[in-house]
C-alpha cells in the first residue's frame, strides 16, 4: 500500500482476493472497489470502517470446494446485508473452473451474468488471463488479466 500512497496521481485501486476483516482498517483509505466480498464478517467490518464502500460479491459459480465465494442461492441475502451495512454493491465476481474447461467456464459465466441481471447489478467481474475471451462473450464487465499483462507470478 505504500506505493499506492506515494503515487503522484489518484489511481483507482481494486482489492482482489480473500479479504481478512482485521486488514480492512488499514486498506480502506486506498481501495476504490473491493472484489471478493463473500462473508458477513467482512461486510460488517467494511460497513464500520469504510461506509459507502463499493463492493462486488464473490460467487462460487462452479461449486468447487477449493474456491471461495458464496453459493448462488446465498447471494440475495448477502446483497441485502451489504446494502443494510451502507455499502454500494455494484455487482458480482467469480473465478472460472480450475479445470480450464471452456464449456464449464461458459456455463459458470452465463449463470453469473444471469444472476447479476436478475438482481439489477451492473457489474460482473469474471474472466482471467486464460478465459477472459469467454467471459467477455458471456457479459463480463471486468476481467482480471494480470499474468497476461505482466507474465506469470513468481513464487516466493
C-alpha atoms as a printed R data frame, in Angstrom:
    type eleno elety resid chain resno       x       y       z
1   ATOM     1    CA   UNK     A     1   0.000   0.000   0.000
2   ATOM     2    CA   UNK     A     2   2.978   2.298   0.424
3   ATOM     3    CA   UNK     A     3   3.350   2.511  -3.357
4   ATOM     4    CA   UNK     A     4  -0.297   3.499  -3.735
5   ATOM     5    CA   UNK     A     5   0.048   6.202  -1.087
6   ATOM     6    CA   UNK     A     6   3.097   7.628  -2.888
7   ATOM     7    CA   UNK     A     7   1.529   7.619  -6.369
8   ATOM     8    CA   UNK     A     8   1.603  11.083  -7.980
9   ATOM     9    CA   UNK     A     9  -1.971  10.685  -9.224
10  ATOM    10    CA   UNK     A    10  -5.176   9.380  -7.721
11  ATOM    11    CA   UNK     A    11  -5.429   5.849  -9.097
12  ATOM    12    CA   UNK     A    12  -8.439   3.603  -8.610
13  ATOM    13    CA   UNK     A    13  -7.271   0.536  -6.698
14  ATOM    14    CA   UNK     A    14  -9.256  -2.693  -6.615
15  ATOM    15    CA   UNK     A    15  -8.663  -5.199  -3.851
16  ATOM    16    CA   UNK     A    16  -8.984  -8.645  -5.403
17  ATOM    17    CA   UNK     A    17  -8.825 -11.763  -3.303
18  ATOM    18    CA   UNK     A    18  -9.620 -13.026   0.149
19  ATOM    19    CA   UNK     A    19 -10.310 -10.133   2.477
20  ATOM    20    CA   UNK     A    20  -9.337 -10.503   6.120
21  ATOM    21    CA   UNK     A    21 -11.616  -8.498   8.398
22  ATOM    22    CA   UNK     A    22  -8.661  -7.373  10.512
23  ATOM    23    CA   UNK     A    23  -6.970  -5.770   7.458
24  ATOM    24    CA   UNK     A    24  -9.932  -3.626   6.374
25  ATOM    25    CA   UNK     A    25  -8.998  -0.631   8.549
26  ATOM    26    CA   UNK     A    26  -5.505  -0.229   7.085
27  ATOM    27    CA   UNK     A    27  -6.599  -0.902   3.486
28  ATOM    28    CA   UNK     A    28  -9.809   1.160   3.419
29  ATOM    29    CA   UNK     A    29  -8.242   4.559   2.607
30  ATOM    30    CA   UNK     A    30  -6.701   3.176  -0.582
31  ATOM    31    CA   UNK     A    31  -9.335   0.848  -2.038
32  ATOM    32    CA   UNK     A    32 -11.908   2.074  -4.549
33  ATOM    33    CA   UNK     A    33 -13.537  -1.325  -5.176
34  ATOM    34    CA   UNK     A    34 -13.467  -4.443  -3.002
35  ATOM    35    CA   UNK     A    35 -13.752  -7.527  -5.207
36  ATOM    36    CA   UNK     A    36 -14.273 -10.811  -3.461
37  ATOM    37    CA   UNK     A    37 -16.605  -9.988  -0.569
38  ATOM    38    CA   UNK     A    38 -18.106 -13.308   0.496
39  ATOM    39    CA   UNK     A    39 -18.694 -13.185   4.261
40  ATOM    40    CA   UNK     A    40 -20.933 -11.296   6.653
41  ATOM    41    CA   UNK     A    41 -17.925 -10.542   8.875
42  ATOM    42    CA   UNK     A    42 -16.239  -8.662   6.018
43  ATOM    43    CA   UNK     A    43 -19.451  -6.795   5.189
44  ATOM    44    CA   UNK     A    44 -19.782  -5.772   8.832
45  ATOM    45    CA   UNK     A    45 -16.190  -4.558   9.026
46  ATOM    46    CA   UNK     A    46 -16.431  -2.663   5.734
47  ATOM    47    CA   UNK     A    47 -19.655  -1.054   6.927
48  ATOM    48    CA   UNK     A    48 -17.871   0.184  10.068
49  ATOM    49    CA   UNK     A    49 -14.501   1.132   8.570
50  ATOM    50    CA   UNK     A    50 -15.456   2.191   5.037
51  ATOM    51    CA   UNK     A    51 -19.086   3.324   4.914
52  ATOM    52    CA   UNK     A    52 -20.259   3.722   1.329
53  ATOM    53    CA   UNK     A    53 -17.518   1.428   0.027
54  ATOM    54    CA   UNK     A    54 -18.145  -0.128  -3.369
55  ATOM    55    CA   UNK     A    55 -18.051  -3.920  -3.407
56  ATOM    56    CA   UNK     A    56 -18.511  -6.962  -5.604
57  ATOM    57    CA   UNK     A    57 -19.879 -10.110  -4.007
58  ATOM    58    CA   UNK     A    58 -17.850 -13.223  -4.797
59  ATOM    59    CA   UNK     A    59 -19.914 -16.157  -6.015
60  ATOM    60    CA   UNK     A    60 -18.685 -19.734  -6.308
61  ATOM    61    CA   UNK     A    61 -20.409 -20.258  -9.666
62  ATOM    62    CA   UNK     A    62 -18.587 -23.544 -10.318
63  ATOM    63    CA   UNK     A    63 -19.456 -25.121  -6.952
64  ATOM    64    CA   UNK     A    64 -15.829 -26.176  -6.422
65  ATOM    65    CA   UNK     A    65 -14.774 -26.909  -2.839
66  ATOM    66    CA   UNK     A    66 -11.410 -25.220  -3.419
67  ATOM    67    CA   UNK     A    67 -12.982 -21.894  -4.391
68  ATOM    68    CA   UNK     A    68 -14.077 -19.021  -2.207
69  ATOM    69    CA   UNK     A    69 -17.407 -17.345  -2.667
70  ATOM    70    CA   UNK     A    70 -20.991 -17.867  -1.665
71  ATOM    71    CA   UNK     A    71 -23.329 -20.277  -3.379
72  ATOM    72    CA   UNK     A    72 -25.611 -18.586  -5.918
73  ATOM    73    CA   UNK     A    73 -28.599 -19.270  -3.640
74  ATOM    74    CA   UNK     A    74 -26.970 -17.178  -0.871
75  ATOM    75    CA   UNK     A    75 -26.267 -14.080  -2.955
76  ATOM    76    CA   UNK     A    76 -29.564 -12.332  -2.323
77  ATOM    77    CA   UNK     A    77 -29.155 -12.408   1.463
78  ATOM    78    CA   UNK     A    78 -25.522 -11.241   1.232
79  ATOM    79    CA   UNK     A    79 -26.624  -8.434  -1.102
80  ATOM    80    CA   UNK     A    80 -29.234  -7.307   1.432
81  ATOM    81    CA   UNK     A    81 -26.660  -7.435   4.235
82  ATOM    82    CA   UNK     A    82 -24.260  -5.301   2.200
83  ATOM    83    CA   UNK     A    83 -26.912  -2.713   1.464
84  ATOM    84    CA   UNK     A    84 -28.058  -2.711   5.102
85  ATOM    85    CA   UNK     A    85 -24.437  -2.068   6.153
86  ATOM    86    CA   UNK     A    86 -24.336   1.050   3.954
87  ATOM    87    CA   UNK     A    87 -22.184  -0.452   1.219
88  ATOM    88    CA   UNK     A    88 -22.671   0.031  -2.514
89  ATOM    89    CA   UNK     A    89 -23.000  -3.423  -4.064
90  ATOM    90    CA   UNK     A    90 -22.030  -2.818  -7.689
91  ATOM    91    CA   UNK     A    91 -22.109  -6.412  -8.832
92  ATOM    92    CA   UNK     A    92 -20.773  -9.934  -8.641
93  ATOM    93    CA   UNK     A    93 -17.436 -11.618  -9.273
94  ATOM    94    CA   UNK     A    94 -16.425 -15.201  -9.872
95  ATOM    95    CA   UNK     A    95 -13.459 -17.303 -10.887
96  ATOM    96    CA   UNK     A    96 -13.810 -19.790 -13.723
97  ATOM    97    CA   UNK     A    97 -13.343 -23.520 -13.272
98  ATOM    98    CA   UNK     A    98  -9.977 -24.813 -12.131
99  ATOM    99    CA   UNK     A    99 -10.108 -27.419 -14.897
100 ATOM   100    CA   UNK     A   100  -9.814 -24.725 -17.561
101 ATOM   101    CA   UNK     A   101 -12.675 -26.358 -19.459
102 ATOM   102    CA   UNK     A   102 -14.126 -23.674 -21.734
103 ATOM   103    CA   UNK     A   103 -17.641 -25.177 -21.788
104 ATOM   104    CA   UNK     A   104 -17.684 -25.219 -17.967
105 ATOM   105    CA   UNK     A   105 -16.399 -21.640 -17.885
106 ATOM   106    CA   UNK     A   106 -19.103 -20.515 -20.287
107 ATOM   107    CA   UNK     A   107 -21.786 -22.187 -18.174
108 ATOM   108    CA   UNK     A   108 -20.488 -20.539 -14.971
109 ATOM   109    CA   UNK     A   109 -20.114 -17.107 -16.575
110 ATOM   110    CA   UNK     A   110 -23.569 -17.162 -18.187
111 ATOM   111    CA   UNK     A   111 -25.037 -18.227 -14.854
112 ATOM   112    CA   UNK     A   112 -23.340 -15.353 -13.020
113 ATOM   113    CA   UNK     A   113 -24.413 -12.792 -15.637
114 ATOM   114    CA   UNK     A   114 -27.996 -14.039 -15.383
115 ATOM   115    CA   UNK     A   115 -27.895 -13.811 -11.584
116 ATOM   116    CA   UNK     A   116 -26.485 -10.275 -11.698
117 ATOM   117    CA   UNK     A   117 -29.163  -9.219 -14.180
118 ATOM   118    CA   UNK     A   118 -31.936 -10.704 -12.037
119 ATOM   119    CA   UNK     A   119 -30.670  -8.641  -9.082
120 ATOM   120    CA   UNK     A   120 -30.245  -5.482 -11.209
121 ATOM   121    CA   UNK     A   121 -26.485  -5.414 -10.647
122 ATOM   122    CA   UNK     A   122 -24.459  -3.854 -13.461
123 ATOM   123    CA   UNK     A   123 -21.002  -5.291 -12.861
124 ATOM   124    CA   UNK     A   124 -19.752  -8.822 -13.473
125 ATOM   125    CA   UNK     A   125 -16.064  -9.357 -12.793
126 ATOM   126    CA   UNK     A   126 -15.324 -12.675 -14.416
127 ATOM   127    CA   UNK     A   127 -12.564 -13.947 -16.616
128 ATOM   128    CA   UNK     A   128  -8.852 -14.185 -16.042
129 ATOM   129    CA   UNK     A   129  -5.880 -14.452 -18.375
130 ATOM   130    CA   UNK     A   130  -6.826 -17.909 -19.670
131 ATOM   131    CA   UNK     A   131 -10.595 -17.497 -20.018
132 ATOM   132    CA   UNK     A   132 -11.271 -13.781 -20.405
133 ATOM   133    CA   UNK     A   133 -12.476 -14.062 -24.016
134 ATOM   134    CA   UNK     A   134 -15.214 -16.491 -22.970
135 ATOM   135    CA   UNK     A   135 -16.091 -14.235 -20.034
136 ATOM   136    CA   UNK     A   136 -16.411 -11.150 -22.232
137 ATOM   137    CA   UNK     A   137 -18.643 -13.073 -24.646
138 ATOM   138    CA   UNK     A   138 -20.814 -14.011 -21.645
139 ATOM   139    CA   UNK     A   139 -21.216 -10.424 -20.454
140 ATOM   140    CA   UNK     A   140 -18.223  -9.700 -18.245
141 ATOM   141    CA   UNK     A   141 -17.734  -6.016 -17.461
142 ATOM   142    CA   UNK     A   142 -14.337  -6.505 -15.778
143 ATOM   143    CA   UNK     A   143 -11.570  -9.002 -16.460
144 ATOM   144    CA   UNK     A   144  -8.537  -9.819 -14.339
145 ATOM   145    CA   UNK     A   145  -5.648 -10.378 -16.739
146 ATOM   146    CA   UNK     A   146  -2.552  -9.637 -14.684
147 ATOM   147    CA   UNK     A   147  -0.469 -12.604 -15.837
148 ATOM   148    CA   UNK     A   148  -1.336 -11.872 -19.479
149 ATOM   149    CA   UNK     A   149  -0.058  -8.317 -18.997
150 ATOM   150    CA   UNK     A   150   2.836  -8.884 -16.604
151 ATOM   151    CA   UNK     A   151   3.763 -12.537 -17.072
152 ATOM   152    CA   UNK     A   152   3.378 -15.457 -14.683
153 ATOM   153    CA   UNK     A   153   3.589 -14.899 -10.957
154 ATOM   154    CA   UNK     A   154   6.934 -15.555  -9.381
155 ATOM   155    CA   UNK     A   155   6.734 -17.943  -6.429
156 ATOM   156    CA   UNK     A   156   8.330 -16.588  -3.254
